Amino acid sequence: MKNEKKRLKEEYKRGVRPMGVFLIRNTSNDRVFVASGLDLAGKMNRHKFELTSGKHKNRELQADWDALGGERFAFEIVDQIEPRDAPGFDARAELAFLEEMWLEKLRPFGERGYNEPRRSREEKLRRIASNRSGDF
């Protein structure tokens, strides 16, 4: 029994897990939350667990999940990439690019979704500077 458990654990670690972009769709109003992960199944399970536990970081998504119930939400894989052994292949960079592409395509902000628009580097630096100006 113990050896079998160890063997299964090692097999899991060596296994190739699908990577990609997924969304959580509110089937009541079609609002979506877009996310990505190096391990799609694991990442989707984490989001579902956080929502079910009432501990998801996205407050709007959590509030709708609590009000409507989990049966009103669907988890959908929208894009997948296969890991490659090619030199220079950066799975994280590839995923970031794919997620950005889907965010641009779906625009899941405000009434259309739960994601927050990403701030540009300049916006982030401006915010940091304005927060620091009060320190002096």
Secondary structure by P-SEA (a helix, b strand, c coil): caaaaaaaaaaaaabbbbbbbbbbcccccccccccccccaaaaaaaaaaaaaacccccaaaaaaaaacccccbbbbbcccccccccccccaaaaaaaaaaaaaaacccccccccccccccaaaaaaaaaaaacccc
